[in-house]
Amino acid sequence: IAVKEEEVGMSTSDKDLESYISDRAWDILYQTVAVLKEAGNEAVRSSLYSLAARRYDKAINYCSIAYLEFQVGNCAFLAEHQIVISGNGGYECRWSPLFKLLIQVRLNLSMCFMKEEMNDVKSAISQATTSIKELKPFSTEKGVVLTGKRLDRRRGDEPESTYLEAKSLEAKALFRLGSAQLSLGDYDDAVKSLYRSIKASGDNPDKAVLRKLNEARRGSQEKKESQKRKFKFMFGSSINENDDNETLEEESKVGDDN
């Protein structure tokens, strides 16, 4: 991402110039990712999920340069940010429009992977779980951001809006995860993820979450009943075989007595 120095006045100090270039670079990066996200959304509206997935994936690739622990190439504007990330175990600990955009794109990509056209459930799960992990510093406690190599430190005075926005995204990520687990027949895990989604939404879930939860519950119950019937049949057959063997032994003994 290049920003021409002639865009600023010659009277600007070196420090102000550096700050201006950094801000412009971040803005250009955000705009690039936002354009790719909207292009993906447009493809989704046309039911072109494979195309949408490619555009979302490209947006994530652009966005990822901002969240590398170690600097790659000559992106000076990322240097300070990467030092912070490295000191926090690879986690982003600064709530920003670009970070929110990254999570939104991940969740959109997860949704695309679930479509019949792609049918890549494992990748859907991967994007959802990555989103949940990346949100952890912001979604754990209201007014607090977790920091440190092991996220074992607490930075206070964070706006309440950060927590609320993070929890909203977390609820969507858990819904994506639960939906993917449900499609794999992992009913118990799906129930847990969907319950967590409801909790993250402040017990005010979308109707789609409740439908998926009911479906997962039914699937779990039917699976348990099927297993019970299977075990009953197996043990029942074993008991019948033992009864038949005992009968044959008794008849054999009677024959010997004669």
Steps between C-alpha positions, in 0.01 A plus 500: 500500500669818384419857594665777300683757708395778265143454631604704805634856523876554506472690828384190690757375752658159456307365797169633370585366156567153639174509697308617193645225280419238765141619536454508123642148467260364761212677330593359160529149646157533661342629179655216299361235735161674513476503118582129483245424772227687312597318179458174690163613632388583149594149385303353793193701399533338156541154663856474360650357817824370354575845353403664827733267690793594276436869559465454876818293507685774313371756750631286787840471331524878467384548857734239642812710437381728781489212748829324441722466806810576296548761230505381142631722223544874534172599666633750750151606607444150641815486713360646824179303467686172450706563814176529696359181347820309567483607865144368525555147379395580144166649607366836387424702813392825338138518393487662157279520187752285310490225763120496503505482121734200513264310733198585284678373189598178678140436600376571148758257364391239755143539376611450137684180587173358637315547173430195284709647219813478718410250775823555692381464859847464650606835354178655628587376848855630465389855417245501782740369766772742385254788540404386850866477596586843358207659686602357837695807625190716451210266576602362838413786735317830461729805516813284486739379229718196569867552418836328552662195341241274665221758518549495875500879543203735506493847346210699639308809390395344169172647368196282562425516127811289433368215713151521350628498142737213578222294663274559199769370265575212737131400497507487118825301501352247744190474282720425198692242705185335635343487153810329359514251787132423446559425131769249602264327742697619804175578677627536856778739395249693288266538799788635712610750233145621436433540873819708521376707205177574686696599811735724298200674346375597846226235492346681205582263216393510140221258404743313277711413805198357682402294195849354474504431874170311484629304201819412688302392806278274291802354325672435833191331645444286191865397499480394865180303440656332198802399708272363772312287245828379357638400840169341598504293182862397553455400863161347428653281231776400740247401768298296251814322383590415860148368561521282189841365608369416846202318348727295275722412794201384704370288210846351458510405867160332474621306199810384693286377792303280264 
